[in-house]
Amino acid sequence: MMNKRRVYDASYKVEVVRMIVDQGLSVSQVSKNLTLGESATYDL
């Protein structure tokens, strides 16, 4: 069975980046909070 790749819209990506930049959270913290893999977060 193939896993479907998630697709994120632009507004979601902006919010993730804001969490990292504006709130000073690490990629690891944001990934855990949003239940994303770290590599998915870097690919946003």
Stockholm file with secondary structure:
# STOCKHOLM 1.0

chainA/1-44         MMNKRRVYDASYKVEVVRMIVDQGLSVSQVSKNLTLGESATYDL
#=GR chainA/1-44 SS CCCCCCCCCHHHHHHHHHHHHTSCCCHHHHHHHTTCCHHHHHHC
#=GC SS_cons        CCCCCCCCCHHHHHHHHHHHHTSCCCHHHHHHHTTCCHHHHHHC
//
